[in-house]
Amino acid sequence: MAKVHVFNAGPCLLPEQAIDNAIEALKDFKGTGVSVLSISHRTKEWEETMNECRALWKELLHIPDTHEVVFLGGGASLQFLYVAMNYLEKKAAYLDTGVWAHKALQQAQGIGEAYALACSKDKNYSYIPKGYEIPTDIDYFHITTNNTIYGTEIKEDMDCPVPLIADMSSDIMSRPVDVSKYDLIYGGAQKNVGPAGVIFAIIKKDSLGKVSRYIPTMLDYRTHIEKESMFNTPPVFSIYMMTETLKWLKSIGGVEEIHRRNLEKAEILYNEIDRNSMFVGTAAKEDRSIMNVCFVMAPGKEALQDEFMAYAKSQGMVGIKGHRSVGGFRASIYNACTKEDVEALVKCMQEFEAKNL
Ligand SMILES: *Cc1c(COP(=O)(O)O)cnc(C)c1O
């Protein structure tokens, strides 16, 4: 098969090293003679992996002792409900920066009083709202740091006068984060740190237990902190793959090094979008995501969209179709995507321009 360059928005590309190790573990997990798919989660070998995974999270993100990390099933979408269940008492505010942020808000509204403090829907979520003031009479402020569909990103850890909660599904481990500024950081693994089937939640331990409602056992973060993510059968294979992905990340120099690489990849691609007369970017420049790069045909060139898609496909590009709510193209350049992948896409864009000038 010819070389392909995978820009899928999620599930994401995973490092080759992780895939190779998984092939081995599918047959024989750590010399037990048992597949990782069949290993009991109560064995010493599995517990070692679980502990290693937790330790890697703490080391790579410099998670302080005030916080604990748990791994659960249900997707980031179920975390929208966990957030409200565990933190919403009187009122919560959300920054509405896209479909995911909005869905998180809607789940909270099913539980109690929650509202959008600011919203960028007026321009199809192509920018991050600014200039709003965070009130102090709310239980928490919820943000979505990277808006996977629109390619916008909040790249700095904000100062927040109330507990700050962030969905970091699609930019976790792409850049350094000051975890101490958040009461909760959560997300699905499949956008940057593993396959689908597992979520991570980094929880400030003393932020829990402040709501008066009954929280069902499975939806209570305290259950999973106490049982070290093994209250029930964990998504064993997804956690195994996440561990292998993080081992790779550590081996190349960790979050600081991947951030440097991610900035470089994003710059190469955005520079081409800005230079190339065929394309224009859709996200406000100051809010451009370093993970999801969205662009459309330039005004007057719209009729060439299908032709570019076909050409890119013929050159091995996979997964560059934009989300239906934005149109055009989206290249997701997560951690495992290499500079060579980005350069191949850029070459494709340049060749297409030369053919159509
Ligand atoms: C994909 C995505 C989600 C939803 O994740 P699921 O695991 O499919 O529920 C939530 N938030 C963001 C930012 C996403 O990119």
The ligand as an ORCA input file, in Angstrom:
! r2SCAN-3c Opt
* xyz 0 1
  C     -14.751     14.479     20.482
  C     -14.967     15.439     21.548
  C     -15.910     15.194     22.564
  C     -16.798     13.962     22.600
  O     -16.051     12.832     22.870
  P     -16.739     11.397     22.978
  O     -15.661     10.600     23.657
  O     -17.035     10.947     21.601
  O     -17.960     11.505     23.811
  C     -16.028     16.134     23.562
  N     -15.293     17.238     23.582
  C     -14.389     17.525     22.616
  C     -13.596     18.783     22.694
  C     -14.198     16.624     21.574
  O     -13.289     16.886     20.621
*
